[in-house]
Amino acid sequence: MDTQSLFSATKYFILFFIFKASLANPYIKSLESNTRIVGGSEVEPGSLPYMVAILFNNTENGGAVYFHCGGAIISNHHVLTAGHCIQGWSAYHFLVVAGAHDLFFPAATQVTHEVVEVSVQDLFYWEDGTAIPVNDVALLRVAEPFVFGDGIGPISVTQQDQEPAPLTPCTVAGWGSIVPGGPLSNVLRSVEVAVVEQQYCIESYQSRIKDTMLCAGYPTGQQDACQGDSGGPLVCNGVIEGVVSWGVGCAEPLNYGVYARVSYFSDWIEKHNYVPQ
């Protein structure tokens, strides 16, 4: 069966603000589709100090600086995000905003950092014909270290072979838009989702789920991450267990959100989470 037939009923999308070059791909939902944290609410400013907004800097080509993806501070010099947010771009294309809550009306605690190094997981790839990112994690190293305190701080990354149990409640957050086809949410929003049994995750996506992926959500849908939330952390019991990666639709019944399973990459993250001397 050819790819067009296989995905004629359901188009895959990557959960970030897609560039014009990507819009020609028929398997990626356009920006006019649902693009928000679904079923969530605005967070208390400063309550998720690890969250950062990753901006794309296109000014060298006469473009603008605009919101691109989410991420999480994991040390005083590195941010964990999704590989599909970063792959193919140089460090100077990105800015990291720490202490952010309202992107339209920055608080005094908000600090923008230049990026000096990008590291995409060595085994990252796009699955042929589906636009599904596999091994979807990356790190950004900032030029000046984060100063922790007053709404800015790190979060721990899970360890290898430490898996969250099915039904574990987790939090995912981001700045995606709050109505279908609408503008970005200027404020940070979050939603609670539950870890899904891996077999149910595999069955939901017809065996397209790899061991390096995990699902979170509910059988009835209603609460989920969506476009604009890519790269944000899935936090369970105070540690990052997943990175927002891909899915089908937004908060649709039995179409769970799919995340990069961070435990598979904890050794790689630790290896790259340093500053060269």
PAVEXPA-337125 format. One line per 10 residues: number of its first residue (from 1); their letters; for each residue x, y, z of C-alpha. Coordinates in Angstrom, 2 decimals, padded with zeros to 5 digits. Layout:
NUM> A> X/Y/Z | ...
This chain:
1> MDTQSLFSAT> 000.00/000.00/000.00 | 001.42/003.43/-000.90 | 001.89/006.12/001.72 | -000.89/008.35/000.42 | -003.44/005.54/000.76 | -002.16/004.47/004.16 | -002.70/007.90/005.67 | -005.66/009.16/003.68 | -008.01/009.01/006.68 | -005.68/010.44/009.28
11> KYFILFFIFK> -002.87/012.89/008.67 | 000.09/013.00/010.99 | 001.37/016.28/012.33 | 004.45/017.44/014.17 | 003.67/019.48/017.23 | 005.34/022.79/016.54 | 004.90/025.87/014.38 | 005.87/024.45/011.01 | 007.94/026.41/008.55 | 006.76/027.13/005.01
21> ASLANPYIKS> 009.03/024.44/003.64 | 007.14/021.83/005.66 | 003.67/022.88/004.62 | 003.99/021.01/001.33 | 004.10/017.70/003.24 | 000.54/016.28/003.12 | 001.04/014.35/006.35 | 001.64/017.43/008.50 | -001.42/019.34/009.65 | -001.40/022.96/008.64
31> LESNTRIVGG> -001.25/025.79/011.11 | -004.97/026.31/010.66 | -005.69/023.11/012.60 | -006.15/022.76/016.35 | -002.99/024.19/017.92 | -003.19/024.35/021.69 | -002.85/022.72/025.08 | -006.24/021.03/025.07 | -008.36/020.94/028.21 | -005.81/022.84/030.27
41> SEVEPGSLPY> -005.59/026.14/032.08 | -003.22/029.02/032.67 | -000.52/028.24/035.22 | 000.43/030.47/038.11 | 003.35/032.67/036.98 | 006.65/031.18/038.13 | 005.10/027.84/039.13 | 006.91/025.93/036.34 | 010.38/027.52/036.58 | 011.95/024.95/034.28
51> MVAILFNNTE> 009.78/025.89/031.28 | 011.36/027.94/028.51 | 010.09/029.35/025.24 | 012.36/028.65/022.28 | 012.25/031.40/019.66 | 013.33/031.11/016.04 | 015.48/034.00/014.83 | 014.97/034.56/011.12 | 016.14/038.17/011.01 | 019.17/037.39/008.83
61> NGGAVYFHCG> 016.76/036.61/005.99 | 014.66/039.70/006.58 | 012.21/037.74/008.72 | 011.11/038.02/012.31 | 011.79/036.42/015.66 | 008.87/034.23/016.64 | 007.83/031.48/019.04 | 008.94/028.05/017.86 | 008.88/025.32/020.54 | 008.94/024.63/024.24
71> GAIISNHHVL> 011.75/023.21/026.31 | 012.95/022.57/029.86 | 015.99/023.78/031.79 | 017.98/020.75/033.00 | 021.17/022.54/034.15 | 022.56/026.05/034.31 | 023.62/025.83/030.66 | 021.35/023.34/028.86 | 017.74/023.02/027.73 | 016.09/019.73/026.75
81> TAGHCIQGWS> 013.71/019.90/023.78 | 012.56/017.85/020.78 | 014.91/016.90/017.97 | 012.36/017.85/015.33 | 012.34/021.41/016.69 | 016.08/021.81/016.13 | 017.22/019.39/013.43 | 018.67/021.08/010.36 | 019.22/024.51/011.96 | 022.30/026.20/013.40
91> AYHFLVVAGA> 022.59/027.48/016.95 | 022.32/031.16/015.96 | 018.78/030.58/014.73 | 017.52/030.07/018.28 | 016.89/032.13/021.39 | 015.82/030.70/024.74 | 013.51/032.70/026.99 | 013.67/031.67/030.65 | 011.29/032.89/033.34 | 008.61/033.42/030.70
101> HDLFFPAATQ> 004.90/033.44/031.41 | 003.22/036.08/029.26 | 005.13/036.32/025.98 | 003.34/039.53/024.97 | 003.97/041.35/028.25 | 007.32/040.13/029.63 | 007.86/040.25/033.37 | 011.03/041.59/034.95 | 012.05/037.98/035.66 | 012.10/037.04/031.95
111> VTHEVVEVSV> 015.60/036.59/030.50 | 016.51/035.88/026.87 | 019.59/033.76/026.13 | 021.49/033.26/022.92 | 022.25/029.65/021.93 | 025.82/028.60/021.11 | 025.41/024.88/020.49 | 022.69/022.50/019.35 | 022.92/018.74/019.85 | 020.32/016.51/018.22
121> QDLFYWEDGT> 020.25/012.88/019.38 | 022.62/010.87/017.21 | 019.93/008.38/016.15 | 017.22/010.93/015.35 | 015.46/010.37/012.03 | 012.18/011.00/010.21 | 010.35/007.77/009.49 | 009.99/007.35/005.73 | 006.73/008.64/004.34 | 005.06/009.48/007.65
131> AIPVNDVALL> 006.74/012.65/008.99 | 007.05/010.85/012.34 | 010.19/011.86/014.28 | 012.01/008.99/015.98 | 014.48/009.32/018.88 | 013.14/012.84/019.16 | 015.31/014.65/021.73 | 017.84/017.46/021.52 | 019.82/019.84/023.73 | 020.48/023.57/023.42
141> RVAEPFVFGD> 023.47/025.11/025.19 | 023.07/028.77/026.07 | 025.85/031.34/025.83 | 025.43/032.70/029.36 | 024.38/030.39/032.21 | 020.91/030.56/033.67 | 020.72/032.35/037.01 | 018.37/030.31/039.15 | 015.78/031.93/041.39 | 012.55/033.94/041.06
151> GIGPISVTQQ> 010.78/031.85/038.44 | 013.83/030.25/036.81 | 015.16/026.84/037.82 | 016.08/023.37/036.59 | 014.21/020.08/036.65 | 015.68/016.60/036.91 | 015.73/014.13/034.04 | 014.62/010.56/034.68 | 017.24/007.83/034.80 | 017.75/004.89/032.46
161> DQEPAPLTPC> 015.25/002.05/033.03 | 013.16/004.17/035.41 | 009.75/004.03/033.78 | 006.54/005.71/034.98 | 003.80/003.20/035.70 | 000.63/003.24/033.58 | -001.93/005.75/034.88 | 000.78/007.88/036.51 | -000.48/011.48/036.43 | 001.84/013.84/034.58
171> TVAGWGSIVP> 001.87/017.49/033.54 | 002.59/018.93/030.11 | 002.74/022.66/029.40 | 003.18/025.09/026.53 | 002.18/028.25/024.69 | 000.09/026.71/021.91 | -003.06/028.55/020.79 | -006.23/027.98/022.77 | -008.83/027.81/019.99 | -008.75/026.00/016.63
181> GGPLSNVLRS> -007.06/028.19/014.05 | -006.50/030.91/016.62 | -003.38/032.80/017.66 | -000.82/031.62/020.17 | -001.65/031.66/023.81 | 000.41/034.52/025.15 | 000.43/032.87/028.60 | 001.83/029.51/029.68 | -000.82/026.81/030.06 | -000.68/023.25/031.38
191> VEVAVVEQQY> -002.80/020.12/031.48 | -002.68/016.84/033.38 | -002.47/013.61/031.40 | -001.92/010.00/032.43 | 000.75/007.58/031.21 | -000.76/004.97/028.88 | 000.06/001.27/028.94 | 002.56/000.70/026.12 | 000.49/-002.03/024.45 | -002.53/000.29/024.26
201> CIESYQSRIK> -000.26/002.96/022.79 | 000.98/000.54/020.11 | -002.54/-000.62/019.27 | -003.79/002.96/019.03 | -001.21/003.79/016.36 | -001.16/000.48/014.46 | 002.32/-000.52/015.60 | 004.00/002.75/014.58 | 005.14/003.25/018.17 | 008.83/002.55/018.86
211> DTMLCAGYPT> 010.32/001.50/022.19 | 011.75/005.02/022.43 | 008.24/006.52/022.54 | 005.53/006.64/025.20 | 001.92/007.75/025.15 | 000.00/009.90/027.61 | -003.61/011.01/027.68 | -007.02/009.42/028.16 | -009.12/006.98/026.09 | -011.83/009.64/025.78
221> GQQDACQGDS> -009.38/012.32/024.65 | -010.30/015.79/025.94 | -006.87/016.59/027.46 | -003.67/016.65/025.42 | -000.70/018.58/024.07 | -000.93/019.78/020.49 | 000.84/021.89/017.87 | 002.84/024.67/019.44 | 003.69/022.49/022.45 | 006.48/020.48/020.80
231> GGPLVCNGVI> 009.65/020.09/022.80 | 007.94/020.72/026.11 | 008.52/018.27/028.97 | 006.16/015.60/030.22 | 006.76/015.79/033.97 | 005.77/012.86/036.20 | 006.55/012.75/039.92 | 008.83/015.75/039.58 | 011.09/014.47/036.77 | 011.02/014.67/032.98
241> EGVVSWGVGC> 009.77/011.37/031.56 | 008.88/012.54/028.06 | 009.29/015.27/025.44 | 006.29/016.35/023.35 | 006.81/014.79/019.93 | 003.83/013.91/017.70 | 000.27/012.61/017.51 | -002.88/012.32/015.42 | -005.34/015.15/015.90 | -005.60/016.83/019.27
251> AEPLNYGVYA> -007.23/015.20/022.29 | -009.16/012.78/020.09 | -010.50/009.53/021.60 | -007.86/006.75/021.53 | -005.35/009.01/019.75 | -002.96/009.64/022.61 | -000.19/012.21/022.66 | 003.17/010.64/021.77 | 006.34/011.64/023.60 | 010.01/010.77/023.30
261> RVSYFSDWIE> 010.75/008.36/026.17 | 013.48/010.20/028.04 | 014.74/007.19/030.02 | 016.13/005.77/026.76 | 018.24/008.87/026.27 | 019.33/009.69/029.82 | 022.92/008.53/029.22 | 023.13/010.60/026.02 | 021.69/013.62/027.82 | 024.18/013.28/030.67
271> KHNYVPQ> 027.07/012.93/028.21 | 026.15/016.12/026.34 | 025.09/018.17/029.37 | 028.44/019.87/029.87 | 030.31/023.01/028.88 | 033.53/022.47/026.87 | 036.59/023.96/028.48
